[in-house]
């Protein structure tokens, strides 16, 4: 089953059968006939490939039905929250609105918002542009409100469209989780996990944890995404990414995110072998000012540490801002520039005799490394095991949090 084609109205009816105690009352409350509700539940069972209710007398959950009951509730709650925040819940109840929208229409909205244009969205999800335009117009009619604005640069999603798309994407993620949890009942781990990897996380923590996890979960699909923190967080907040591993933001993190510290990472001054500074016994701030630097990108935790290194004065002006660790390594090896970095991230270069590191005299610079998730994220059993392995990998290397 493709979660993007899920019928949320059918899920609402299924939940109604269980919360009201039967098909008849669920049909009465929804204003439908009993056969219509029964057909909706049957359609869900066909879509998920499993019985959801044990029929005969008062309906009861099957194991897989209990999964959909909970994941379906979370998905519907997310849709309702998105509709309210987007200003769509004033005139209609949540029941009426959910009944009016479909998975494919929401899928179209999510794609248009994510990719920024109808053309790019159509190409990304493999549909014709007229089909995408039609789905978008149908969704606007269902909601009774325009979701797109015409500007001098073309048609773009409104703020309300962006809000609804984010919540819809999270709702689809819940259905994806439901499918994975149902598969687990049959002994099949057909789920997936997308890990957002920041520089230190992808240097050793994630690869080691993934290697151990896949040894016993070969069918679980894992994707490791690199990127700027802002892009990874955007994916996390819309459900495209499950968790991040890397430097924590602390007070700079968004209010809907949760950070869990794994360890404190010690920073060093990194340079090439034979660099003039390697012969200096004590690297003081005054000494460091004499050299050119590679600086992390603005607003990153490492950049704040770099600026704090020279505080209260300003950092050196001769800097190259670099967000690519691989590029930074090459520049370091071919110049007399310095960089503030973790020894963990240059472990292989140090072993190969290409780079060396030195501590700052009289100071210890630490940055917290850990996990970032959505506050309301509920991992599957397999995803939780992967998270636990990430934490265990940190502990095994004696990189345990000082807390």
LOTORTI-553304 format. One record per residue: residue in one letter; x, y, z of N, C-alpha, C in turn. Coordinates in steps of 0.02 Angstrom, whole numbers, padded with zeros to 5 digits, always signed. Layout:
residues N
aXYZXYZXYZ...
END
This chain:
residues 403
x+00042-00060+00000+00000+00000+00000+00043+00062+00000x+00028+00109-00044+00062+00174-00044+00026+00221+00003x+00062+00244+00055+00029+00286+00106+00002+00350+00077x+00029+00373+00020+00005+00434-00010-00065+00427-00040x-00088+00365-00049-00155+00354-00076-00204+00332-00023x-00185+00338+00040-00229+00318+00094-00292+00361+00095x-00347+00331+00115-00410+00367+00122-00421+00382+00196x-00407+00444+00215-00413+00462+00286-00485+00458+00311x-00532+00468+00265-00602+00462+00285-00618+00390+00304x-00591+00342+00268-00601+00272+00286-00570+00257+00355x-00513+00286+00368-00482+00276+00434-00526+00305+00489x-00556+00362+00475-00600+00393+00525-00661+00349+00538x-00688+00320+00485-00745+00275+00493-00726+00212+00531x-00668+00185+00516-00643+00126+00552-00637+00141+00626x-00609+00197+00642-00603+00216+00712-00672+00226+00744x-00718+00251+00703-00786+00261+00729-00819+00196+00748x-00807+00144+00708-00835+00078+00724-00811+00055+00792x-00748+00065+00806-00720+00041+00869-00738+00085+00928x-00742+00151+00918-00757+00195+00975-00831+00196+00992x-00874+00181+00943-00946+00181+00957-00972+00111+00974x-00932+00060+00960-00952-00008+00977-00985-00048+00922x-00989-00020+00862-01018-00060+00808-01028-00020+00745x-01044-00056+00690-01054-00025+00625-01116+00020+00624x-01169-00002+00657-01232+00035+00654-01225+00105+00683x-01196+00110+00742-01189+00175+00775-01138+00219+00738x-01084+00189+00713-01035+00227+00674-01068+00255+00612x-01110+00216+00579-01145+00240+00519-01193+00296+00537x-01229+00289+00592-01277+00341+00611-01242+00407+00625x-01186+00404+00661-01150+00466+00678-01118+00498+00616x-01099+00457+00567-01068+00484+00507-01120+00503+00454x-01183+00487+00466-01235+00502+00417-01232+00457+00356x-01210+00395+00366-01203+00347+00311-01244+00285+00326x-01249+00242+00275-01281+00178+00286-01230+00130+00317x-01255+00079+00349-01210+00030+00379-01167-00006+00326x-01196-00025+00268-01154-00055+00216-01098-00009+00193x-01111+00057+00191-01058+00103+00169-00999+00102+00217x-01014+00100+00282-00960+00097+00332-00924+00030+00327x-00961-00023+00318-00931-00089+00312-00885-00092+00251x-00907-00061+00196-00867-00060+00135-00802-00020+00146x-00807+00034+00185-00748+00075+00198-00696+00035+00237x-00719-00002+00287-00672-00044+00326-00642-00099+00282x-00684-00128+00240-00659-00181+00194-00606-00152+00147x-00617-00090+00124-00569-00058+00080-00502-00048+00115x-00505-00029+00179-00444-00022+00218-00408-00089+00226x-00446-00140+00239-00416-00207+00248-00383-00229+00183x-00413-00214+00127-00383-00231+00063-00319-00190+00052x-00322-00126+00070-00264-00082+00060-00205-00104+00102x-00218-00125+00164-00164-00146+00209-00149-00221+00203x-00191-00257+00166-00178-00328+00155-00186-00371+00217x-00232-00351+00261-00241-00389+00323-00308-00373+00355x-00339-00421+00390-00401-00405+00427-00385-00358+00485x-00428-00309+00494-00418-00260+00547-00466-00271+00605x-00523-00303+00590-00573-00317+00641-00589-00391+00642x-00601-00417+00702-00627-00485+00711-00703-00479+00713x-00736-00498+00659-00808-00488+00655-00846-00544+00690x-00910-00529+00703-00951-00577+00740-00965-00549+00808x-01027-00525+00818-01042-00492+00881-01012-00422+00882x-00990-00400+00939-00960-00334+00946-00891-00335+00913x-00877-00288+00866-00812-00288+00832-00754-00283+00882x-00701-00318+00867-00641-00317+00908-00580-00309+00863x-00528-00279+00891-00467-00270+00853-00433-00336+00837x-00402-00339+00779-00348-00387+00769-00284-00350+00791x-00228-00386+00793-00165-00353+00812-00150-00295+00764x-00161-00308+00699-00147-00256+00650-00198-00200+00653x-00259-00217+00672-00310-00165+00681-00293-00118+00737x-00263-00145+00791-00243-00102+00847-00189-00053+00826x-00145-00075+00780-00093-00030+00754-00125+00028+00717x-00172+00012+00672-00204+00065+00633-00247+00110+00676x-00276+00082+00728-00316+00123+00774-00274+00179+00804x-00214+00162+00827-00171+00212+00858-00137+00257+00807x-00107+00227+00756-00073+00268+00705-00124+00310+00666x-00183+00282+00655-00236+00320+00622-00258+00379+00663x-00262+00370+00729-00280+00426+00773-00228+00481+00767x-00165+00463+00769-00112+00513+00765-00114+00549+00698x-00126+00511+00643-00130+00542+00577-00188+00591+00572x-00247+00571+00597-00305+00615+00595-00296+00675+00639x-00265+00666+00697-00251+00723+00741-00205+00773+00707x-00155+00748+00670-00110+00792+00634-00146+00830+00580x-00188+00795+00542-00226+00829+00490-00271+00883+00519x-00305+00867+00574-00349+00915+00606-00310+00975+00630x-00251+00963+00660-00209+01018+00684-00187+01062+00625x-00169+01030+00570-00148+01068+00511-00204+01110+00482x-00263+01081+00479-00321+01118+00453-00338+01177+00498x-00334+01167+00563-00349+01222+00609-00297+01277+00603x-00233+01258+00601-00180+01309+00597-00183+01346+00530x-00206+01311+00478-00213+01342+00413-00278+01381+00406x-00319+01382+00459-00380+01421+00458-00437+01388+00421x-00438+01321+00419-00489+01286+00381-00544+01255+00424x-00542+01267+00489-00588+01231+00534-00643+01276+00562x-00650+01336+00537-00700+01380+00565-00771+01361+00545x-00780+01347+00481-00848+01336+00457-00868+01263+00457x-00821+01218+00458-00837+01147+00454-00805+01109+00512x-00835+01054+00529-00805+01011+00580-00749+00971+00547x-00707+00941+00590-00652+00901+00564-00679+00841+00524x-00735+00814+00545-00764+00756+00509-00781+00776+00438x-00813+00833+00430-00833+00855+00363-00773+00869+00319x-00722+00901+00347-00663+00919+00308-00624+00856+00287x-00612+00811+00334-00575+00750+00318-00613+00710+00265x-00678+00711+00268-00718+00675+00219-00709+00704+00150x-00696+00769+00147-00693+00804+00083-00625+00799+00048x-00573+00781+00085-00507+00780+00054-00484+00708+00046x-00439+00698-00002-00414+00630-00016-00338+00629-00012x-00312+00568-00006-00240+00560-00003-00204+00587-00064x-00226+00570-00125-00192+00596-00185-00193+00673-00189x-00246+00705-00167-00248+00778-00168-00198+00807-00118x-00195+00777-00059-00146+00800-00010-00075+00785-00033x-00067+00728-00066-00001+00711-00093+00022+00764-00143x-00025+00787-00185-00008+00839-00233+00014+00903-00198x-00023+00922-00145-00005+00982-00108+00064+00976-00077x+00077+00919-00045+00142+00908-00013+00198+00915-00064x+00190+00886-00123+00242+00888-00174+00253+00959-00200x+00199+00995-00212+00205+01063-00238+00242+01108-00188x+00225+01102-00124+00258+01142-00073+00331+01121-00066x+00344+01057-00066+00412+01032-00056+00458+01052-00113x+00435+01047-00175+00478+01059-00232+00472+01130-00261x+00424+01168-00237+00422+01239-00253+00385+01258-00317x+00368+01211-00359+00331+01227-00420+00293+01166-00444x+00242+01179-00485+00203+01124-00513+00246+01080-00558x+00289+01112-00597+00330+01074-00644+00378+01027-00608x+00413+01053-00557+00460+01011-00520+00424+00957-00480x+00367+00975-00452+00328+00926-00413+00303+00869-00457x+00277+00887-00516+00252+00836-00562+00308+00788-00583x+00367+00817-00596+00424+00776-00616+00446+00730-00559x+00445+00757-00498+00470+00719-00440+00426+00659-00423x+00360+00668-00428+00315+00613-00408+00289+00573-00468x+00311+00592-00528+00296+00552-00587+00225+00557-00612x+00196+00617-00611+00129+00627-00639+00132+00684-00689x+00082+00687-00732+00079+00741-00781+00059+00806-00746x+00084+00861-00772+00068+00926-00741-00007+00940-00739x-00045+00924-00793-00118+00935-00789-00150+00895-00732x-00125+00835-00720-00152+00794-00666-00139+00827-00599x-00080+00855-00591-00062+00889-00528-00104+00952-00519x-00112+00990-00573-00154+01051-00569-00225+01033-00550x-00251+00979-00579-00319+00959-00564-00327+00939-00491x-00278+00902-00465-00281+00881-00395-00279+00942-00349x-00238+00991-00366-00233+01052-00325-00298+01091-00326x-00328+01097-00385-00392+01133-00390-00447+01096-00351x-00447+01029-00357-00497+00990-00320-00490+01000-00245x-00428+01004-00221-00417+01014-00149-00441+01083-00128x-00428+01133-00169-00452+01200-00153-00528+01202-00150x-00561+01168-00197-00634+01166-00196-00659+01129-00133x-00625+01075-00115-00646+01037-00056-00642+01079+00007x-00591+01120+00011-00580+01162+00071-00616+01229+00066x-00636+01247+00006-00670+01312-00002-00624+01371+00007x-00561+01362-00011-00512+01417-00002-00455+01409-00051x-00429+01466-00075-00371+01465-00119-00309+01446-00079x-00270+01401-00108-00208+01380-00076-00146+01404-00113x-00156+01436-00170-00099+01458-00210-00108+01531-00229x-00051+01566-00233-00051+01637-00248-00014+01649-00313x-00041+01693-00353-00007+01711-00415+00038+01771-00402x+00102+01764-00417+00151+01818-00407+00184+01833-00473x+00230+01882-00472+00266+01900-00533+00311+01843-00556x+00326+01796-00511+00369+01739-00528+00329+01676-00543x+00263+01683-00545+00221+01625-00558+00176+01609-00499x+00149+01549-00499+00104+01527-00446+00144+01494-00390x+00132+01515-00328+00167+01487-00271+00118+01469-00216x+00134+01420-00173+00090+01401-00118+00083+01458-00068x+00024+01465-00040+00013+01515+00013+00041+01489+00079x+00043+01532+00129+00066+01511+00195+00022+01455+00222x-00044+01462+00210-00091+01410+00233-00076+01343+00199x-00058+01346+00135-00041+01285+00099+00021+01252+00129x+00071+01293+00146+00133+01266+00175+00119+01233+00242x+00077+01264+00283+00059+01236+00348+00024+01169+00339x-00027+01168+00296-00065+01107+00286-00021+01051+00257x+00024+01070+00211+00068+01020+00180+00113+00987+00232x+00139+01026+00279+00184+00997+00329+00146+00947+00373x+00086+00965+00394+00048+00919+00436+00025+00858+00396x+00007+00868+00333-00013+00811+00291+00045+00763+00281x+00105+00790+00272+00164+00748+00265+00177+00707+00327x+00166+00737+00386+00173+00701+00449+00119+00647+00456x+00059+00662+00432+00005+00612+00434+00022+00552+00389x+00049+00566+00330+00071+00511+00286+00126+00469+00320x+00170+00503+00357+00223+00467+00392+00195+00419+00444x+00140+00438+00477+00108+00393+00525+00081+00331+00491x+00053+00339+00431+00027+00281+00394+00085+00237+00373x+00140+00267+00355+00200+00229+00337+00224+00188+00398x+00222+00219+00456+00241+00184+00517+00192+00126+00532x+00128+00139+00520+00078+00086+00531+00092+00025+00487x+00108+00038+00425+00122-00018+00380+00183-00057+00404x+00234-00022+00428+00294-00056+00452+00279-00098+00514x+00238-00070+00559+00222-00107+00621+00178-00168+00606x+00134-00161+00557+00094-00219+00537+00138-00275+00509x+00186-00255+00468+00231-00305+00439+00270-00342+00493x+00286-00307+00547+00325-00337+00601+00287-00394+00635x+00219-00390+00634+00180-00444+00665+00189-00510+00628x+00204-00505+00563+00215-00565+00524+00288-00586+00521x+00328-00555+00563+00399-00571+00564+00438-00540+00507x+00408-00491+00474+00441-00458+00418+00456-00386+00437x+00520-00369+00439+00539-00300+00452+00547-00264+00385x+00492-00239+00360+00493-00206+00295+00491-00130+00303x+00508-00105+00362+00505-00034+00375+00565+00003+00346x+00569+00067+00362+00623+00109+00338+00639+00163+00389x+00700+00187+00386+00722+00242+00430+00766+00288+00389x+00753+00353+00395+00794+00403+00363+00831+00442+00418x+00897+00440+00415+00939+00473+00465+00970+00535+00435x+00960+00591+00468+00994+00653+00449+01062+00655+00481x+01115+00655+00440+01183+00649+00466+01220+00715+00461x+01236+00743+00518+01280+00801+00521+01352+00777+00525x+01401+00822+00515+01470+00799+00504+01497+00748+00553x+01494+00761+00619+01525+00713+00665+01485+00648+00666x+01418+00653+00662+01377+00593+00663+01394+00545+00608x+01407+00571+00548+01421+00526+00492+01494+00503+00491x+01536+00532+00533+01606+00513+00534+01616+00443+00563x+01577+00425+00615+01587+00359+00643+01526+00332+00679x+01485+00374+00710+01430+00349+00750+01378+00313+00707x+01354+00348+00656+01301+00319+00614+01325+00257+00576x+01383+00260+00542+01405+00200+00505+01410+00138+00549x+01438+00146+00609+01446+00088+00653+01378+00061+00676x+01333+00106+00695+01267+00084+00718+01227+00051+00661x+01231+00079+00602+01195+00051+00544+01222-00017+00526x+01288-00025+00529+01318-00089+00513+01293-00144+00560x+01290-00128+00624+01266-00178+00673+01192-00191+00663x+01153-00139+00650+01081-00147+00643+01063-00190+00582x+01095-00176+00526+01077-00211+00464+01099-00284+00465x+01145-00302+00510+01166-00371+00515+01108-00416+00536x+01062-00388+00575+01004-00428+00598+00938-00402+00569x+00939-00347+00533+00879-00319+00502+00892-00303+00429x+00908-00354+00389+00929-00341+00320+00875-00311+00275x+00811-00320+00293+00758-00294+00250+00736-00224+00268x+00760-00199+00323+00743-00132+00345+00784-00082+00303x+00750-00039+00267+00784+00007+00222+00808+00068+00261x+00872+00082+00257+00901+00140+00291+00929+00189+00239x+00912+00252+00247+00940+00305+00206+00977+00354+00251x+01037+00372+00232+01076+00421+00270+01083+00483+00227x+01056+00538+00252+01056+00601+00215+01106+00650+00245x+01148+00678+00203+01191+00733+00224+01159+00799+00205x+01178+00852+00238+01152+00917+00218+01161+00968+00273x+01145+01030+00256+01147+01083+00306+01093+01070+00359x+01107+01092+00419+01061+01080+00475+00991+01103+00458x+00985+01163+00428+00919+01190+00413+00880+01145+00366x+00914+01117+00316+00879+01072+00269+00860+01006+00302x+00904+00980+00344+00888+00917+00379+00830+00927+00427x+00829+00983+00462+00775+00997+00509+00709+01006+00472x+00711+01038+00414+00649+01045+00374+00621+00977+00357x+00665+00930+00338+00643+00862+00324+00617+00827+00386x+00649+00839+00442+00628+00809+00505+00558+00834+00524x+00546+00898+00516+00483+00927+00539+00424+00908+00494x+00438+00885+00433+00382+00862+00390+00379+00786+00384x+00422+00751+00422+00417+00678+00424+00458+00642+00372x+00497+00678+00331+00539+00646+00281+00602+00617+00312x+00622+00644+00370+00681+00620+00407+00656+00598+00476x+00684+00542+00501+00661+00516+00565+00699+00544+00624x+00764+00550+00619+00802+00581+00672+00869+00606+00645x+00898+00654+00681+00963+00682+00662+01015+00660+00713x+01077+00655+00690+01134+00642+00734+01187+00694+00720x+01207+00731+00771+01258+00781+00762+01257+00833+00817x+01287+00890+00803+01292+00943+00853+01223+00969+00872x+01212+00976+00937+01148+01001+00961+01147+01077+00961x+01087+01105+00956+01078+01178+00952+01059+01209+01018x+01037+01169+01066+01018+01196+01131+00960+01245+01126x+00969+01305+01151+00917+01356+01150+00899+01378+01080x+00942+01363+01031+00929+01383+00962+00884+01333+00925x+00869+01277+00956+00827+01226+00923+00754+01248+00923x+00716+01227+00872+00645+01243+00868+00607+01211+00925x+00552+01243+00944+00514+01221+01003+00481+01153+00994x+00471+01131+00931+00438+01067+00920+00488+01010+00912x+00552+01024+00926+00603+00973+00922+00629+00954+00991x+00654+00894+00997+00681+00869+01060+00753+00847+01049x+00798+00870+01091+00868+00853+01085+00889+00808+01144x+00929+00757+01129+00954+00711+01180+01030+00708+01174x+01065+00732+01224+01138+00733+01220+01166+00663+01230x+01214+00645+01187+01249+00581+01194+01318+00589+01225x+01353+00643+01207+01419+00655+01235+01441+00726+01219x+01495+00747+01252+01527+00811+01237+01588+00797+01195x+01592+00831+01139+01647+00822+01092+01700+00876+01103x+01762+00855+01113+01817+00902+01124+01843+00927+01056x+01852+00993+01051+01876+01023+00990+01951+01038+00996x+01986+01033+00939+02058+01045+00937+02074+01092+00879x+02135+01116+00878+02160+01156+00821+02192+01107+00772x+02166+01105+00711+02188+01056+00661+02230+01091+00608x+02283+01056+00586+02330+01085+00537+02365+01028+00500x+02401+01046+00448+02438+00996+00410+02501+00975+00448x+02527+00917+00430+02591+00895+00456+02645+00943+00431x+02689+00966+00475+02741+01013+00456+02719+01086+00459x+02658+01099+00480+02634+01167+00487+02678+01205+00537x+02691+01270+00525+02733+01309+00572+02709+01305+00644x+02643+01298+00655+02617+01298+00723+02630+01233+00760x+02650+01180+00723+02661+01116+00757+02721+01120+00804x+02767+01167+00791+02825+01173+00834+02814+01218+00894x+02755+01247+00899+02739+01291+00956+02717+01249+01015x+02749+01259+01071+02733+01219+01130+02663+01234+01156x+02647+01299+01161+02581+01319+01186+02546+01362+01134x+02491+01337+01108+02452+01375+01059+02405+01421+01096x+02423+01484+01100+02381+01534+01133+02339+01570+01081x+02291+01608+01104+02248+01647+01058+02291+01696+01019x+02340+01725+01050+02383+01773+01016+02421+01740+00959x+02444+01679+00971+02479+01642+00918+02432+01624+00861x+02372+01604+00879+02324+01582+00828+02302+01639+00782x+02304+01700+00807+02284+01757+00766+02332+01770+00708x+02391+01742+00711+02441+01754+00659+02427+01713+00596x+02382+01665+00601+02371+01620+00544+02304+01632+00510x+02300+01609+00448+02236+01608+00412+02196+01547+00434x+02130+01551+00426+02086+01499+00453+02035+01475+00402x+02011+01415+00414+01949+01391+00382+01895+01396+00436x+01842+01433+00421+01789+01444+00470+01726+01406+00451x+01691+01379+00501+01627+01347+00487+01576+01398+00462x+01523+01374+00433+01471+01419+00407+01438+01457+00465x+01413+01517+00450+01380+01558+00502+01321+01521+00533x+01307+01537+00596+01250+01512+00634+01256+01439+00656x+01311+01406+00638+01319+01336+00660+01351+01335+00729x+01340+01281+00768+01373+01277+00833+01448+01282+00829x+01478+01252+00777+01551+01255+00770+01574+01326+00756x+01533+01365+00720+01551+01435+00707+01549+01475+00772x+01500+01460+00814+01497+01495+00878+01558+01477+00921x+01580+01415+00918+01640+01395+00954+01702+01430+00925x+01705+01436+00860+01760+01471+00827+01764+01544+00849x+01707+01577+00851+01706+01647+00872+01722+01654+00946x+01699+01605+00986+01714+01607+01058+01789+01596+01071x+01822+01562+01025+01894+01549+01032+01934+01614+01037x+01910+01667+01003+01946+01730+01002+01913+01784+01044x+01858+01767+01076+01821+01815+01117+01865+01840+01174x+01859+01904+01193+01808+01952+01172+01825+01990+01108x+01883+01976+01078+01900+02009+01015+01866+01975+00957x+01870+02006+00899+01843+01976+00839+01890+01922+00812x+01864+01871+00779+01908+01820+00749+01948+01849+00691x+01999+01814+00668+02039+01837+00611+01996+01851+00550x+02018+01897+00508+01980+01915+00449+01996+01871+00389x+02057+01843+00388+02077+01801+00332+02050+01730+00342x+01988+01721+00321+01956+01656+00330+01925+01632+00264x+01919+01567+00258+01880+01536+00205+01822+01500+00239x+01761+01521+00224+01703+01487+00253+01690+01423+00213x+01686+01368+00247+01679+01304+00213+01632+01258+00251x+01580+01235+00216+01532+01190+00245+01545+01117+00226x+01597+01107+00186+01614+01040+00162+01676+01015+00199x+01668+00962+00237+01724+00935+00274+01777+00907+00227x+01756+00876+00173+01805+00847+00126+01846+00903+00093x+01813+00958+00076+01850+01015+00046+01897+01046+00098x+01873+01052+00160+01914+01081+00213+01977+01040+00224x+01971+00974+00222+02029+00931+00232+02082+00944+00179x+02060+00951+00116+02108+00963+00062+02142+01030+00071x+02104+01082+00088+02133+01149+00099+02184+01146+00156x+02167+01112+00210+02212+01107+00267+02278+01073+00246x+02273+01020+00207+02333+00983+00188+02377+01021+00139x+02347+01070+00104+02385+01106+00052+02401+01178+00070x+02390+01197+00132+02402+01267+00152+02423+01270+00225x+02435+01331+00248+02451+01342+00318+02391+01366+00357x+02332+01354+00331+02271+01373+00368+02259+01325+00426x+02223+01351+00475+02203+01312+00533+02127+01303+00533x+02104+01255+00571+02031+01245+00578+02016+01216+00647x+01962+01240+00675+01937+01212+00738+01893+01152+00722x+01912+01094+00747+01877+01033+00726+01885+00979+00779x+01844+00928+00773+01848+00871+00818+01900+00821+00792x+01939+00793+00838+01988+00741+00818+01953+00682+00785x+01892+00668+00807+01855+00611+00779+01846+00619+00704x+01835+00681+00682+01821+00693+00611+01882+00689+00567x+01941+00689+00596+02002+00684+00556+02042+00622+00577x+02008+00573+00604+02042+00514+00630+02083+00480+00575x+02054+00471+00516+02089+00435+00463+02147+00476+00436x+02139+00542+00431+02192+00586+00407+02251+00586+00456x+02236+00584+00521+02289+00581+00572+02326+00514+00568x+02288+00460+00559+02320+00395+00554+02363+00390+00491x+02343+00426+00438+02381+00425+00376+02440+00474+00377x+02445+00513+00430+02500+00561+00435+02490+00623+00392x+02428+00640+00376+02414+00699+00335+02397+00760+00376x+02363+00750+00432+02344+00806+00475+02362+00791+00548x+02371+00844+00586+02384+00838+00658+02338+00887+00694x+02333+00878+00759+02292+00924+00799+02329+00943+00862x+02311+01002+00887+02341+01027+00948+02286+01058+00991x+02292+01051+01058+02243+01084+01101+02258+01157+01109x+02208+01195+01129+02218+01266+01145+02245+01270+01215x+02299+01306+01225+02331+01311+01290+02283+01342+01341x+02276+01308+01398+02238+01335+01453+02163+01336+01443x+02137+01298+01394+02064+01300+01382+02041+01232+01356x+01979+01217+01369+01948+01157+01343+01883+01177+01309x+01877+01161+01245+01819+01180+01207+01777+01118+01191x+01715+01118+01214+01671+01061+01206+01608+01082+01169x+01579+01036+01131+01514+01048+01101+01472+00985+01111x+01408+00992+01127+01365+00934+01138+01344+00901+01073x+01350+00835+01070+01330+00795+01012+01273+00749+01034x+01223+00741+00992+01168+00698+01012+01117+00687+00958x+01057+00668+00980+01001+00653+00936+00951+00710+00936x+00922+00723+00878+00868+00772+00873+00808+00737+00841x+00751+00741+00873+00689+00711+00847+00632+00760+00854x+00576+00745+00822+00515+00783+00837+00490+00763+00906x+00462+00810+00942+00439+00794+01009+00384+00741+01009x+00344+00739+00957+00289+00691+00955+00306+00628+00915x+00370+00619+00899+00390+00560+00859+00381+00497+00899x+00349+00448+00868+00341+00382+00900+00373+00330+00855x+00435+00310+00870+00470+00263+00826+00440+00194+00828x+00449+00157+00774+00432+00086+00776+00483+00050+00820x+00470-00013+00834+00516-00052+00877+00585-00055+00845x+00587-00064+00779+00651-00069+00744+00687-00002+00744x+00651+00052+00734+00682+00118+00736+00710+00133+00805x+00674+00114+00857+00699+00125+00924+00763+00085+00936x+00766+00025+00909+00828-00014+00916+00886+00021+00882x+00874+00050+00824+00927+00086+00789+00949+00147+00829x+00902+00183+00858+00919+00240+00901+00961+00216+00960x+00942+00160+00990+00979+00133+01047+01050+00114+01026x+01058+00088+00966+01124+00070+00942+01168+00131+00931x+01138+00185+00908+01175+00248+00900+01202+00271+00968x+01158+00269+01019+01179+00288+01086+01232+00241+01113x+01223+00176+01100+01272+00127+01124+01340+00136+01091x+01339+00155+01027+01403+00166+00992+01441+00223+01024x+01406+00275+01044+01439+00331+01079+01467+00307+01146x+01428+00268+01182+01451+00244+01248+01510+00197+01241x+01509+00155+01190+01563+00106+01181+01630+00138+01168x+01629+00198+01142+01691+00234+01127+01708+00284+01182x+01678+00273+01240+01691+00316+01298+01675+00389+01284x+01624+00399+01242+01602+00467+01227+01535+00478+01261x+01532+00462+01324+01469+00465+01360+01458+00536+01386x+01395+00557+01386+01378+00623+01412+01403+00630+01483x+01425+00690+01500+01449+00704+01567+01392+00712+01616x+01329+00714+01591+01272+00722+01636+01259+00657+01675
END
